[in-house]
């Protein structure tokens, strides 16, 4: 060591120069870096070397190895906490977030990540303090781990992360806010074409420390169009209108009227039609007409509504006509069957009440002549109705064929009665001596044929 004034050599422990008496200032020199050797070939290495110049093996310096070991420990600790938090319920995570300041940095990062992944964006209660008199303590961003790689995150992940910060009542970091503002500015530049309107540009995510949009960007107001309400009213309108159309076509097929059902149907149809029209006008106001997506949505809703209305009304008209026709046929069949039974009873009673004389029989045939004509026409209609019934209900074919056989038997009886009435008219024109001869020759064969008809199965 040498003196600065006289350049004389001094001892290492000297504080003053013995020649000039000036104070000696000792200089602290940095120690030379420790010379390390390669673990593979034991050759000396320079501290700045990354690979051995002799064998090419990668050199792991002590401070790098320590950093890597610390990083591995932190990663394992993070994975341990993340695995434990992933098995916890949403309520447990919310309660745990109230004591965020009591957790380690790694545990805080794992908790925030789990909350962001679950998307717990609902506002939580204010964190309760152990002492109500003390002011609420909010952990600063500096205490939260800041090793997030925001540039590699997607917009959805950033949104979930911001939601997690709001959930924990924590202000977001400056780096996160800078990344959000940078992406918002890029998005605005990408969509600001000459044909686009500035009113259509709305950043999807710009959050400040207070959870509000930054200054200069107007908040976006999005109101969903009431399509669900319109669909419900449209279905009620179609139902009421279809009931009225069904009643109209059903009554027309049966040649009758249904004023009560049709009147109520018209009333409710007008009511729900008016409600649906007002809802449709609100949809047109809610949907921006400048966006092609909105115009397409409105057009699809209009086309679908028209198709639904036409399908409902067309199906109601078809069902009303078919069901009305079937009901008319069933009613007519029942009426014909009842009339057949009534005429058969009247004819049977008149024939049983006659005395055993030719004049009495002639008077009886003259009396039942209108009933026999009506009986023949009724049997013809019943026979035609049974053919239709047989075609529509093949499962009842055996019973229908038995009934058809009985009707055909009655048709033959009515034909014999018609012939007997004609013979009785001829006999009535003859004198008493000739009546008996004609009765035996012409009337008796017809009566025997009718008796044989009753004996046959």
ABEGO torsion letter per residue (X at the ends): XBBAAAGBBBBAABABBAAAGBBBBBBBBBBBBBBBBBAAAGBBBBAABABBAAAGBBBBBAAAAAAAAAAAAAAAAAAAAAAAAAABBAAAAAAAAAAAAABBAAAAAAAAAAAAAAGBABBBBBBBBABAABBBBBBBAAABBAABBAAABBAAAAAAAAAAAAAAGBBBBAAAAAAAAAAAAAAAAAABBAABBAAABBBABBBBAAGBBBBGBBBBBBBBBBAAAAAAAAAAAAAAAAAAAAAAAAAAAAGBBBAAAAAAAAAAAAAAAAAAAAAAAAAAAABBAABAAAAAAAAAAAAAAAAAAAAAAAAAAAAAAAAAAAAAAAAAAAAAAAAAAAAAAAAAAAAAABBBBAAAAAAAAAAAAAAAAAAAAAAAAAAAAAAAAAAABAAAAAAAAAAAAAAAAAAAAAAAAAAAAAAAAAAAABBAAAAAAAAAAAAAAAAAAAAAAAABX
